[in-house]
Structures are given as structure tokens and as C-alpha cells.
Amino acid sequence: MATSIRVGQGFDIHRFEDTPSGRVLVLGGVQFVGERALAGHSDADVIAHAIADALLGAASLGDIGHHFPDTDPKWAGVDSLLLLSHVVALVKENGFEIGNVDCSVVCEKPKLALHREEMQRKLVNVVGAPVSVKGRRAEGLGALGRQEGIACWAVCVIERVAQ
């Protein structure tokens, strides 16, 4: 069988909660205590969600909303690293090996640099391949620049395992 390399692109965005709910901001599996939390059905980890979407797309397995609908109460408040772990297992079950993942997170706050290594370590442990996380600012432009939420774009490379 010829080598089959595929590329996937994922995206996720969540707005900040309008009123404090007691939730904690989670990015890349890391809690940012004291920062405004994101609104969402799960823990709203935009990095984990974008990676999951990229992996599902590369393997032609649908999207994150198909596998984890926000209408299903069993996913309410769930740790997004568990969702990502499930996606990684699906990708492997379908005959693929993950090469790497690259993420760009766009937000004005919080600053990611102090937590980058911890986020990457947690994500690598789940994905089983190199994961890079880069922080970008929107420079005051648009909803992200006005600090209304956080977005993440992820790209991954997967390869069909010879069977």
C-alpha cells in the first residue's frame, strides 16, 4: 500500500461568559485560575476542540459537533482532553498515525507564554505526537480584539499506517 499523508484543519471559537458562573478558563488542558471563563457545553477548551476537529477532518471522520453534540447532556462540562483522547483513538482505529499538530490561539488575554510548555506537554500526552501552541493577539481588531472570546486554528498531519 502506498503511503497516504493527509492534512487536517480545525477551528474553534468560544465567547467569554457574560456573567461569572464559577467555571475556570481551560486552554490546552491547563486551568487559568482568575481569568474569565469561556461559555460552552463542555469545558470550552478551544485548543483541544480545534485539534480534535483537525484530526477528524484529516481522517474523514466528520467533525467534533457530530461526535460530541452540544445537545447531549452527557458532554456537559466534560474535560475536553477526554474528548480529544476519544478522537485520537478513532483516528488510530481507522488506520492512521498522527505526525504532528500546530495550533494558533488568538486572544488578547490571558497571555499564554507562561503556560505554553504545560499546555504542549498535556496535549502531547493525549495526542501521542508533537503539538505546538502559539499565542497571537488580534491587535484590538474585531470581536477577539475587543476581548469577547478566544479562537484557535489547528493544523495536523496524519499518515495511513501500512496494513
C-alpha positions in Angstrom: 0.0 0.0 0.0 1.3 3.4 -0.9 2.0 6.0 1.8 -1.0 8.2 2.4 -0.4 11.5 4.1 -3.3 13.7 5.0 -3.6 17.2 6.4 -6.5 18.4 8.5 -7.5 21.9 9.6 -9.6 22.6 12.7 -11.1 25.7 14.1 -12.9 26.6 17.3 -14.1 29.8 19.0 -15.9 30.5 22.2 -17.1 33.7 23.7 -16.4 34.7 27.3 -19.2 34.1 29.7 -21.4 37.2 30.2 -21.7 36.6 34.0 -19.4 34.7 36.3 -20.5 31.1 36.8 -17.7 29.7 38.8 -16.2 28.0 35.8 -12.5 28.2 35.2 -10.9 29.1 31.9 -9.3 26.0 30.4 -6.9 26.1 27.4 -4.9 23.1 26.2 -5.9 21.3 29.4 -4.5 23.9 31.6 -6.6 25.9 34.1 -6.1 29.7 34.1 -7.5 30.5 37.5 -8.6 34.1 38.0 -9.3 34.6 34.2 -12.7 35.0 32.6 -14.1 31.6 31.6 -15.4 30.7 28.2 -19.0 29.8 27.6 -19.6 26.3 26.2 -21.3 23.0 26.7 -18.1 21.2 27.7 -15.2 23.0 29.5 -14.9 25.1 26.3 -11.2 24.4 25.7 -10.8 25.9 22.2 -7.4 24.4 21.7 -8.5 20.8 22.4 -11.6 21.3 20.2 -9.7 22.7 17.3 -7.2 19.9 17.4 -10.0 17.3 17.6 -11.6 18.9 14.6 -8.4 18.9 12.6 -7.8 15.3 13.3 -11.3 14.2 12.5 -11.2 16.2 9.2 -7.8 14.7 8.2 -9.2 11.2 8.7 -12.5 12.0 7.0 -14.4 11.2 10.2 -16.8 14.1 10.4 -16.4 17.0 12.9 -16.5 17.5 16.6 -20.2 18.5 16.6 -21.1 15.2 15.0 -19.2 13.1 17.6 -20.0 15.3 20.7 -23.2 17.3 20.1 -23.9 20.2 22.4 -27.5 18.9 22.7 -26.3 15.7 24.5 -26.2 16.2 28.3 -23.5 13.6 28.8 -21.0 16.0 27.3 -22.0 18.9 29.7 -18.9 20.2 31.5 -16.7 17.4 30.3 -12.9 17.8 30.2 -12.1 18.4 26.6 -8.9 16.4 26.8 -11.2 13.3 27.2 -13.0 14.3 24.0 -9.6 14.7 22.3 -8.5 11.3 23.6 -11.6 9.7 22.1 -10.8 11.4 18.8 -7.2 10.2 18.8 -8.5 6.6 19.4 -10.9 7.0 16.5 -8.1 8.2 14.2 -5.9 5.3 15.2 -8.7 2.8 14.8 -9.2 4.0 11.3 -5.6 3.2 10.4 -3.8 6.5 10.9 -0.8 7.6 12.8 -0.6 11.3 13.9 2.5 13.1 12.7 2.1 16.5 14.4 -0.3 19.3 15.3 0.3 23.0 15.2 -2.1 25.5 16.9 -2.5 29.2 16.7 -4.6 30.7 19.6 -5.9 34.2 19.1 -6.7 36.2 22.2 -5.8 39.5 23.9 -5.9 37.8 27.4 -4.7 35.7 29.0 -1.0 35.7 28.0 -0.2 32.1 27.0 3.6 32.2 27.2 3.9 31.2 30.9 1.7 28.1 30.4 2.8 27.1 26.9 5.1 24.3 27.9 2.5 22.8 30.3 -0.2 23.0 27.6 2.0 21.4 25.0 3.0 18.6 27.4 -0.6 17.8 28.3 -1.6 17.8 24.6 1.4 15.7 23.5 0.4 13.2 26.2 -3.1 12.9 24.7 -2.2 13.1 21.0 0.9 11.0 21.2 2.8 13.3 18.7 4.4 16.7 18.8 2.0 19.6 19.4 2.9 23.2 19.2 0.9 26.1 20.7 1.4 29.6 19.6 -0.3 32.7 21.0 -1.4 35.5 18.8 -3.1 38.8 19.5 -5.8 40.3 17.4 -4.3 43.8 17.9 -7.6 45.2 19.1 -9.4 44.2 15.8 -12.9 42.6 15.8 -14.6 40.5 18.5 -11.3 38.8 19.5 -9.5 42.2 19.7 -12.4 43.5 21.9 -11.8 40.6 24.2 -15.2 39.0 23.6 -13.7 35.5 23.3 -10.9 33.2 22.2 -10.3 31.4 18.9 -7.9 28.6 17.9 -6.9 27.3 14.5 -5.1 23.9 14.3 -3.4 22.0 11.5 -2.4 18.4 11.7 -0.6 15.8 9.6 -1.6 12.2 9.8 -0.3 9.2 7.8 -2.1 5.9 6.9 -0.3 3.0 8.6 0.7 0.2 6.3 -1.6 -2.7 7.0 
